[in-house]
């Protein structure tokens, strides 16, 4: 029986690297994997998923899912799932429930203000299995918050979606996020 998995973590927790390694494991066993990401994530190129560790793979867009025969695949993996809409998460639920294909979605739970992303909200509501991919704050505690950093300072106002990596975001524990402290 297929399941919908949501694997979430703060920035820098190796979610993308994990997604690419799961793909590799399926391929090693002779199975087919459909890698997807939202179209708005163009940081690594239009049809490329890339981790900071150097791993990368080709992908398609989640927006094009209706034009694909998902039954040809043994697994669907979605990167940057926080950017999904409610309707797109509903579509992934149908892939699991109607097409009997497992879906593994990776993404952030919350934005830089510590508010849920739309995709994450519905994945948390509807996923069969929810798993945290952990990383740590500079203090050594578990990082659960994504701080947006501008000119060396944590900011808590602005547009929810601003694409960036280590130059724009740092993972912090809740205490240091609240204090706005990005280093000792």
N, C-alpha and C positions, 0 to 999 in steps of 0.2 A: 504494500500500500504506500503510495507516494505521500510525501509531507512537504509543507512549506516551512522552511527554516529561516529565521532572521538572526544573523550574527552581527551584533553591533559592538562598537567600541569607539573610544575617543580617537582624535587625530593621532596618527603615528603608532597605532596599535597593530599594524601589519594586516589589516583587513584585506587589502588588495593582494598582497603577497599570498595570504592564505587562500583567497579565491583562485588565484592562478595555480597554486599547488594542488588544490582540490581538482581543478581541471586536469592537471598533469596526471593525477592518480587515476581518474576516469580513463584518460587516453591510454595510459599504460596497460589498462585492462581491456583495450580494444573497444571501448565505449565512446559514444559521440556526445559532445557537450556543446550546448549553445551558450555562448558568452554574450551578455547584454550589458549595456549601460545607457543612462538617459542621454539624449542628444545634447543637452546643454553642457555636459562635461566634455569640453574640448581641449583641456589642458595638455593632454598627451597626444593629440591628433584625433581626427574624427573617428576612426574605427580601431583605436588602440586603447588597451587598458595597460597601465604601467604602474608598478610600485616603486617606492623610493629605494628599495633594495636592488633595483635593476631588472627585476622580472617583468616580462610583458607578454601580451598575446593579442591577437586580432579579436574583434568583437563586432556585434551588430547593435542596432539601437532598439531599446525597449519600445519605442514608439512604432516600430515596424513589426511588432510581434504578431499582429493580426494577419499579416501577409506571409507568415512562416508556418510550416507544418511542424509543430513542436513534437508530434508523435514520432518523428524521425530521430529524436534525441533521447538519450538515456538520462540526461540531467540538464537543467537550465540554471545558470549562475548569473546573478545580477550584481554588478558593482555600483557603488554610489546610490544605493537604494533609497536613501533619505530624500532624494530629489524626485521620487515617483509621486504621482497623484493618487488619490483614492481609487479612481477608476483603473489605473494601471495595476495597483495592488489587487483589486478585484479580479483583473484579468489573470494575474499570476495564481490566484486562488483557483480559478477555473482550469488553468493548466494542470494543477495538482489534482483537483477533484474530478474533472471530466476527462482529461487526457492521461491521467495517472502517471505524470512525469514529475519527479521531485524538483523543487525549486529551492535554491539556496541564495538568499539575498544578504548582501553585506552593505553596511552603511553606518552612518552616525545616528545616534539616538536623538541628540539635541544640538541646537545651533549655539552660537557664541553667547546668546542671551540666556541659555539653558532652557529654551522653549523647544518642544518637540517639532521636528519636521513633519510635514504632512505624510510622506511615505512611511516614515518610522512609526508615526501614530497608528496607522492602519496595519502595518506589519506586526506591531506589538499586540494589536487587537486580534488579528486573525492567524498569526503564525501558529503552527502546531508545536514547534520547538523554538525557543528563544535562548540564545547563547551569547555571553559576553566575551569579547576578545579584549584582553586586558593589556594595559600599559601603565606606566607610573609617572607621577608628578616629579618635579625636581627634588622634592623632599623625601621621596621614597614611598609615599602612600599611593594607593590606587588612584589613577587619574580618571575622572568621570566627566570632566568639563572641557569644552573646546573654547579657549580664549582667543579672541581676535586681537591681534597686536598691531598698532599703528604708531610709528615713531617710538617704539620701545615701551608703549603704554597699552594696557588692556582697555579696550573700548566695549561698551555694552549697548550702543545705539547704532542704528544703520540698517541697511537692507539685509534681510535674512540670508540671501544667497550672494556670496562673494567668493568666487573660485580662487583658491590659493593653497599653498602648501606651507612648509616650515617657515617661510618668510613672512607669512601672514597669521599663522595660528600656532598655538602651543597648548599641549594637554596639561591640565592642572587638576589637583584634587579639589573638591568643592570648597574647602576653606581658603585655599590660595586663589581660586577663581573669584570668590566673594571679596577677598582683600585686594585683588588685582595684582598679586605678586607673582612675577614670572621667573624670579630667581631669588636665591638667599639674600 
